[in-house]
Amino acid sequence: MSNCYCLPGRAGGSPFVLGLFQRFLRMCAARTGQLINLSALANDCGITHNTAKAWLTVLEASYIVHLLMPHHRNFSKRLVKTPKLYFLDSGLAAWLMGIQTPKQIDTHAQRGALFETWVVGELLKQRYNRALSSNLYFWRDRTGREVDVIAEQGDALIPIEIKAGQTISADWFSALDQWRTLAGKGSGQAAPDLRWRPNAKSHRVQSDSVVACCGAGMVTEQTW
């Protein structure tokens, strides 16, 4: 017996089919940590744009996914305004991608996205567990330069760059430097020095660790 069944659909949308919704979930997991394109997502799932929007709203209201919005301060007019999609449970995202063992993650194409998803999820849970709403955003311009997370702390902005790897490269901080330049000019407040430079061109960390690179000159190594 098929596990697909239909419920009445909304006007302008597609009927609810369990198999399609499961495909939608898997397609969302494959996009965790990415800018969300509802039209492309709908096309890949064989549903309408309105249905994809409605189903994504259900996932967000259920705290399965979170839409990280771009930071609203107009440091540059050439900013991306599309939100990024994150699963709040990186383990669920991995399972939906077909990852069944930790060993698979080591060489998986989505390893970096999953680590970023885990970090963002933990930052959000810290807020939710204290009955606080999200204070997290991201910054990205149309050339592709991006700061993964911008955390608002009162009048202060804390940029966070998240990378999965065993070797810290100075190139990881180029977007932070660009953001600092724009924030210093446009925010009306002094921006902290975000640059962190190892003595050599690269810096090796423990072989079983990945690195979250944060603003204010701090690099935090997180075993994952």
Secondary structure, DSSP 4 states (H G I P E B T S, - for coil): --S--EEPPPTTSPPEEHHHHHHHHHHHHHTTTEE--HHHHHHHHT--HHHHHHHHHHHHHTTSEEEEPBP-S-S-SSB----EEEES-HHHHHHHTT--SHHHHHH-TTHHHHHHHHHHHHHHHHHHTTT----EEEEEBTTS-EEEEEEEETTEEEEEEEE--SEEEGGGGHHHHHHHHHHHHHSSSPPP------SSSEEE--TTEEEEEESTT-EEEEE-
